[in-house]
Structure formats: C-alpha cells, structure tokens
Amino acid sequence: MNNTVEIRWHGRGGQGAKTAALLLADVAFKTGKYVQGFPEYGPERMGAPITAYNRISEDPITIHSNIYYPDYVAVVDDSLLEAIDVTHGLKEEGAVIVNTAKPMEEIVSHLRGYKGKVYLLDARDISVKTLGKNYPNSPMLAATVAVSNVMEKDKFLEEMKASFAHKFAKKPEVIEGNMKALELAFDEIAKQFS
C-alpha cells in the first residue's frame, strides 16, 4: 500500500476529532480516493481521550485495523501530550500537528524525542475568531490536509463547502465561519513550511 497515507487523531470527547476524521474520509472519497475513517471507541464521555483514524489511498484498501505506524498525527488538545505518547509509531518522515498556543520548545519537550516535523496551530483562536466558539476540528482538519498534502487545497475547500452547505443548509453563518476557519488554518500552516 505504497500510495496510502495514514493519519491518527488524538483529542477529547466533544472536540470533534472523530468528526474531523469522518469529514476527511468523506471529502477524500468525493475526490476519487479510497478511504477509511473510524474512531477507536473507549468510554464515551465528554472530555475523555479519544483516538480516530484515516487511511486515504489511490488504491483499494485491504487493511482493516487501527493504525500503528501513522504518517501523520493530529493532536486536537495539547493537554494530551502529558498523558499520551502521541508520537508512538509516528514515522519520522511524517509530521505531528498540534493545536496549541504554546511555544514550539514547550511542545517539543512533550514529544518524547520525536525527530520529525512539528507544526503548531492555534485552532482555538481561529475557531473563536470565525465561529465565536471553540470548535478546533475545522482548523485542525485544514491543517492536517495542508501538512499531509492528501488533496489540493482548492478541491478540499470546494468539497468542504458542499458538505457544510448540506449539513448547515439553514445556517449560512455557520458555513461561512467554517470556511473562514479552514482558509485561515491553511494560511497559518503554510507559513511554517520551509
């Protein structure tokens, strides 16, 4: 499965990590890719740590298991860095994307010696600016797409707009806010590419 990108999401119940993984699978499928998007279920409660996964491929996917050696890891809540080894199995040629307002040095100190690329995004700030509340999943979804390059930005935004239009047909302000959040996140992550 050389043409497959594997992504692991870490978040807390209620932050939208599972939703982001499912949205990414849906959007990638609409662009003609083979996909998997699924959560790992444990005790389901608000604030409890959760893990979700994506496989995105040009070829049919024949593996049906959790992802143990992801190409990318998205951390929706930086408080998890102290409790969970989010970089466990993460390929060094991949990257970790962390939702945080903390400085790089502080985040890297919690990554247990990970030598790959690290990207930081203040998804809380972006979501509060664009949606009026802390919904970090849309900015983190855009950041993950930008870093992993699983699809072109324009195609991703087009498919996300269609998805939001269907889901929030009677709430145009939610569509507009989410689209702004996606674009801001793309712009912020693009500044970190070297």
C-alpha positions in Angstrom: 0.0 0.0 0.0 2.6 2.5 -1.1 0.0 5.1 -2.2 -1.7 5.2 1.2 -1.5 8.0 3.8 -2.3 7.0 7.3 -3.4 9.6 9.9 -4.1 9.2 13.6 -6.1 11.8 15.5 -5.9 12.4 19.3 -8.5 14.6 21.0 -11.0 14.6 23.8 -14.7 13.7 23.6 -16.7 16.7 22.3 -13.8 18.5 20.5 -14.6 17.0 17.1 -11.6 14.8 16.4 -13.9 11.9 15.3 -15.9 14.3 13.2 -12.8 15.6 11.5 -11.6 12.1 10.7 -15.0 11.2 9.2 -15.2 14.5 7.3 -11.7 13.9 5.8 -12.8 10.4 4.7 -15.9 11.8 3.1 -14.2 14.6 1.3 -11.3 12.4 0.1 -13.8 9.8 -1.2 -15.6 12.6 -3.2 -12.2 13.3 -4.9 -12.0 9.7 -6.1 -9.8 8.2 -3.4 -10.2 5.0 -1.4 -10.8 5.9 2.2 -11.3 4.7 5.8 -12.3 7.0 8.6 -13.1 5.5 12.0 -12.8 6.1 15.8 -11.4 3.8 18.4 -14.1 3.5 21.0 -13.5 3.5 24.7 -15.6 5.0 27.4 -17.6 7.6 25.6 -17.8 10.8 27.7 -17.2 14.4 27.2 -13.5 15.2 27.8 -12.3 11.6 27.7 -9.3 11.0 25.4 -10.3 9.6 22.0 -8.4 8.3 19.0 -9.6 8.3 15.4 -8.0 7.2 12.2 -7.9 7.9 8.5 -6.5 5.8 5.6 -6.5 7.6 2.2 -5.2 5.8 -0.9 -5.1 5.8 -4.6 -5.6 2.0 -4.5 -8.2 -0.2 -2.8 -7.5 -0.5 0.9 -7.3 -4.1 2.2 -6.2 -3.5 5.8 -8.9 -3.2 8.4 -7.2 -2.4 11.7 -6.1 0.5 13.8 -3.2 2.5 12.6 0.0 1.7 14.5 2.6 3.5 12.3 0.9 6.7 11.0 2.4 9.1 8.5 0.8 12.0 10.4 -0.7 12.7 13.8 -3.1 15.5 14.6 -3.4 16.4 18.2 -6.6 18.4 18.8 -5.9 19.0 22.6 -2.4 19.8 23.7 -3.1 18.7 27.3 -3.0 15.1 25.9 0.8 15.5 25.3 1.5 15.0 29.0 -0.6 11.8 29.3 -0.3 10.1 26.0 2.7 9.3 23.7 1.0 10.8 20.6 4.2 10.2 18.5 4.2 6.4 19.3 4.9 4.7 15.9 4.8 8.0 14.0 7.1 7.9 11.0 9.9 10.4 11.2 9.4 11.4 7.6 5.8 12.3 8.6 4.7 15.1 11.0 2.7 15.9 14.0 0.3 18.8 14.0 -0.7 20.2 17.4 -3.5 22.6 18.4 -1.8 24.9 20.8 -1.0 28.5 21.7 2.2 27.4 23.5 5.7 27.9 22.1 7.4 25.2 20.0 10.1 24.5 22.6 7.4 23.6 25.2 5.5 21.3 22.8 8.7 19.6 21.5 9.6 18.8 25.1 6.5 16.6 25.4 7.0 14.7 22.1 9.4 12.1 23.7 12.3 12.7 21.4 10.4 12.7 18.1 12.7 13.8 15.3 10.2 14.5 12.5 8.5 17.7 11.6 6.2 19.5 14.1 3.6 22.0 13.1 1.7 24.2 15.6 -1.7 25.8 15.0 -3.8 27.8 17.5 -7.1 26.2 16.3 -8.9 27.6 19.3 -8.1 31.2 18.4 -9.1 30.6 14.7 -12.4 29.0 15.7 -13.2 31.7 18.2 -12.5 34.4 15.6 -14.5 32.7 12.8 -17.3 30.8 14.7 -17.5 32.6 18.0 -16.8 29.4 20.0 -14.0 26.9 20.5 -14.6 24.3 17.7 -11.0 23.2 16.9 -11.9 20.4 14.5 -12.3 22.5 11.3 -9.0 24.4 11.6 -7.2 21.1 12.6 -8.8 19.3 9.6 -7.5 22.0 7.2 -4.0 21.9 8.9 -3.9 18.1 8.5 -4.8 18.3 4.9 -2.2 21.0 4.3 0.6 19.2 6.0 -0.2 15.7 4.6 -1.0 17.0 1.1 -3.6 14.3 0.7 -5.5 16.6 -1.7 -5.2 20.0 -3.3 -6.4 23.0 -1.2 -8.9 24.2 -3.8 -10.5 20.8 -4.2 -10.6 20.3 -0.4 -12.3 23.7 0.2 -14.8 23.1 -2.7 -15.8 19.7 -1.2 -15.9 21.1 2.3 -18.2 23.9 1.2 -20.6 21.5 -0.4 -20.5 19.3 2.7 -21.2 22.3 5.0 -23.9 23.5 2.7 -25.7 20.2 3.0 -25.2 19.9 6.8 -25.9 23.5 7.7 -28.4 24.5 4.9 -30.4 26.7 7.3 -27.4 28.3 9.0 -25.4 30.2 6.3 -23.3 31.9 9.0 -22.0 28.5 10.2 -21.0 27.7 6.6 -19.2 31.0 6.2 -17.5 30.7 9.6 -16.3 27.2 9.0 -15.0 28.1 5.5 -13.1 31.1 7.0 -11.6 28.8 9.7 -10.4 26.3 7.0 -8.8 29.0 5.0 -7.1 30.7 8.0 -5.7 27.4 9.1 -4.3 26.7 5.7 -2.6 30.1 5.7 -1.2 29.7 9.2 0.3 26.2 8.4 1.6 27.4 5.0 3.8 30.0 6.9 5.5 27.0 8.7 6.6 25.2 5.5 10.3 25.5 5.0 
